[in-house]
Amino acid sequence: VYMASLAGFDAHGLEPHAGYSAWTRATFGVDVTTAPLERAEIPAGRYDVISLNHVLEHLHYPLTSLGHLNRWLKVGGLLAVEVPDIEATRHAPLNRFH
């Protein structure tokens, strides 16, 4: 969110942990909502792009969550998802099964 803001984008974050979201707002001065994805009050069609970087694998109901994200995207919007690759061979040993 911080880097996207520096690049001139109207960026917004979503963080379920109150302490982490407060720290992010205070440290980086960015817009972060504190709520679980499933309970976030975000209007339909708000975003051009949604990015999940190593988030999807932590969600209890990923298909339900993807439905929420789909509603939040504008028509023709982009959802960028990155998840760990369990078969990757180039992980540091301590991060292999993160």
Short mmCIF file of the C-alpha atoms (twelve columns), coordinates in Angstrom:
data_MODEL
# 
_entry.id   MODEL 
# 
loop_
_atom_site.group_PDB 
_atom_site.id 
_atom_site.type_symbol 
_atom_site.label_atom_id 
_atom_site.label_alt_id 
_atom_site.label_comp_id 
_atom_site.label_asym_id 
_atom_site.label_seq_id 
_atom_site.Cartn_x 
_atom_site.Cartn_y 
_atom_site.Cartn_z 
_atom_site.pdbx_PDB_model_num 
ATOM 1  C CA . VAL A 1  0.000   0.000   0.000   1 
ATOM 2  C CA . TYR A 2  2.831   2.344   0.877   1 
ATOM 3  C CA . MET A 3  4.751   1.676   -2.334  1 
ATOM 4  C CA . ALA A 4  1.615   2.010   -4.459  1 
ATOM 5  C CA . SER A 5  0.875   5.330   -2.741  1 
ATOM 6  C CA . LEU A 6  4.413   6.554   -3.485  1 
ATOM 7  C CA . ALA A 7  3.856   5.632   -7.133  1 
ATOM 8  C CA . GLY A 8  0.801   7.921   -7.204  1 
ATOM 9  C CA . PHE A 9  -1.962  5.354   -6.857  1 
ATOM 10 C CA . ASP A 10 -4.981  5.818   -4.599  1 
ATOM 11 C CA . ALA A 11 -4.073  2.764   -2.515  1 
ATOM 12 C CA . HIS A 12 -5.952  1.233   0.391   1 
ATOM 13 C CA . GLY A 13 -5.117  -1.694  2.662   1 
ATOM 14 C CA . LEU A 14 -7.152  -4.207  4.605   1 
ATOM 15 C CA . GLU A 15 -5.700  -5.781  7.752   1 
ATOM 16 C CA . PRO A 16 -7.632  -7.887  10.293  1 
ATOM 17 C CA . HIS A 17 -5.229  -7.241  13.185  1 
ATOM 18 C CA . ALA A 18 -5.859  -3.888  14.922  1 
ATOM 19 C CA . GLY A 19 -2.272  -3.519  16.099  1 
ATOM 20 C CA . TYR A 20 -0.767  -4.148  12.671  1 
ATOM 21 C CA . SER A 21 -3.159  -1.801  10.897  1 
ATOM 22 C CA . ALA A 22 -2.596  0.958   13.490  1 
ATOM 23 C CA . TRP A 23 1.179   0.546   13.173  1 
ATOM 24 C CA . THR A 24 0.948   0.707   9.381   1 
ATOM 25 C CA . ARG A 25 -1.145  3.870   9.461   1 
ATOM 26 C CA . ALA A 26 1.178   5.531   11.997  1 
ATOM 27 C CA . THR A 27 4.434   4.417   10.378  1 
ATOM 28 C CA . PHE A 28 3.611   4.837   6.695   1 
ATOM 29 C CA . GLY A 29 0.647   7.223   6.752   1 
ATOM 30 C CA . VAL A 30 -1.452  5.019   4.495   1 
ATOM 31 C CA . ASP A 31 -5.150  4.199   4.457   1 
ATOM 32 C CA . VAL A 32 -5.738  0.818   6.108   1 
ATOM 33 C CA . THR A 33 -9.091  -0.580  7.212   1 
ATOM 34 C CA . THR A 34 -9.101  -2.883  10.232  1 
ATOM 35 C CA . ALA A 35 -11.450 -5.784  9.535   1 
ATOM 36 C CA . PRO A 36 -11.442 -9.391  8.401   1 
ATOM 37 C CA . LEU A 37 -11.957 -9.634  4.665   1 
ATOM 38 C CA . GLU A 38 -15.400 -11.203 5.094   1 
ATOM 39 C CA . ARG A 39 -16.651 -8.313  7.285   1 
ATOM 40 C CA . ALA A 40 -15.010 -5.351  5.569   1 
ATOM 41 C CA . GLU A 41 -17.536 -2.726  4.508   1 
ATOM 42 C CA . ILE A 42 -16.199 -1.962  1.049   1 
ATOM 43 C CA . PRO A 43 -18.576 -0.843  -1.682  1 
ATOM 44 C CA . ALA A 44 -18.997 -2.902  -4.838  1 
ATOM 45 C CA . GLY A 45 -16.891 -1.798  -7.774  1 
ATOM 46 C CA . ARG A 46 -14.479 0.309   -5.715  1 
ATOM 47 C CA . TYR A 47 -11.153 -1.043  -7.005  1 
ATOM 48 C CA . ASP A 48 -9.383  -1.261  -10.344 1 
ATOM 49 C CA . VAL A 49 -6.796  -3.658  -8.902  1 
ATOM 50 C CA . ILE A 50 -6.728  -5.919  -5.845  1 
ATOM 51 C CA . SER A 51 -3.478  -7.593  -4.839  1 
ATOM 52 C CA . LEU A 52 -3.143  -10.567 -2.478  1 
ATOM 53 C CA . ASN A 53 0.475   -11.358 -1.753  1 
ATOM 54 C CA . HIS A 54 0.663   -14.552 0.312   1 
ATOM 55 C CA . VAL A 55 -2.807  -13.958 1.779   1 
ATOM 56 C CA . LEU A 56 -5.147  -16.444 0.086   1 
ATOM 57 C CA . GLU A 57 -3.539  -19.496 1.716   1 
ATOM 58 C CA . HIS A 58 -4.319  -18.051 5.175   1 
ATOM 59 C CA . LEU A 59 -8.053  -17.526 4.623   1 
ATOM 60 C CA . HIS A 60 -10.523 -19.952 6.184   1 
ATOM 61 C CA . TYR A 61 -12.945 -19.814 3.250   1 
ATOM 62 C CA . PRO A 62 -10.930 -18.787 0.174   1 
ATOM 63 C CA . LEU A 63 -13.759 -19.269 -2.342  1 
ATOM 64 C CA . THR A 64 -16.094 -17.088 -0.284  1 
ATOM 65 C CA . SER A 65 -13.322 -14.511 0.065   1 
ATOM 66 C CA . LEU A 66 -12.732 -14.506 -3.694  1 
ATOM 67 C CA . GLY A 67 -16.438 -13.741 -4.125  1 
ATOM 68 C CA . HIS A 68 -16.070 -10.651 -1.918  1 
ATOM 69 C CA . LEU A 69 -13.006 -9.543  -3.856  1 
ATOM 70 C CA . ASN A 70 -14.829 -10.017 -7.146  1 
ATOM 71 C CA . ARG A 71 -17.645 -7.732  -5.975  1 
ATOM 72 C CA . TRP A 72 -15.121 -5.077  -4.887  1 
ATOM 73 C CA . LEU A 73 -13.497 -4.993  -8.325  1 
ATOM 74 C CA . LYS A 74 -14.698 -2.692  -11.049 1 
ATOM 75 C CA . VAL A 75 -15.841 -4.378  -14.262 1 
ATOM 76 C CA . GLY A 76 -12.650 -5.367  -16.060 1 
ATOM 77 C CA . GLY A 77 -10.610 -5.004  -12.855 1 
ATOM 78 C CA . LEU A 78 -7.539  -7.071  -12.085 1 
ATOM 79 C CA . LEU A 79 -7.046  -9.512  -9.208  1 
ATOM 80 C CA . ALA A 80 -3.359  -10.343 -8.665  1 
ATOM 81 C CA . VAL A 81 -2.728  -13.344 -6.395  1 
ATOM 82 C CA . GLU A 82 0.551   -14.835 -5.237  1 
ATOM 83 C CA . VAL A 83 0.631   -17.979 -3.103  1 
ATOM 84 C CA . PRO A 84 3.523   -20.197 -1.999  1 
ATOM 85 C CA . ASP A 85 4.569   -23.067 -4.252  1 
ATOM 86 C CA . ILE A 86 4.958   -26.182 -2.078  1 
ATOM 87 C CA . GLU A 87 6.940   -27.834 -4.871  1 
ATOM 88 C CA . ALA A 88 9.453   -25.020 -5.259  1 
ATOM 89 C CA . THR A 89 13.002  -26.149 -4.620  1 
ATOM 90 C CA . ARG A 90 14.653  -22.760 -4.102  1 
ATOM 91 C CA . HIS A 91 13.256  -21.799 -0.701  1 
ATOM 92 C CA . ALA A 92 15.404  -21.104 2.296   1 
ATOM 93 C CA . PRO A 93 15.023  -24.113 4.627   1 
ATOM 94 C CA . LEU A 94 13.345  -22.033 7.333   1 
ATOM 95 C CA . ASN A 95 10.735  -20.681 4.883   1 
ATOM 96 C CA . ARG A 96 9.967   -23.864 2.981   1 
ATOM 97 C CA . PHE A 97 6.724   -24.656 4.833   1 
ATOM 98 C CA . HIS A 98 5.727   -21.148 5.929   1 
# 
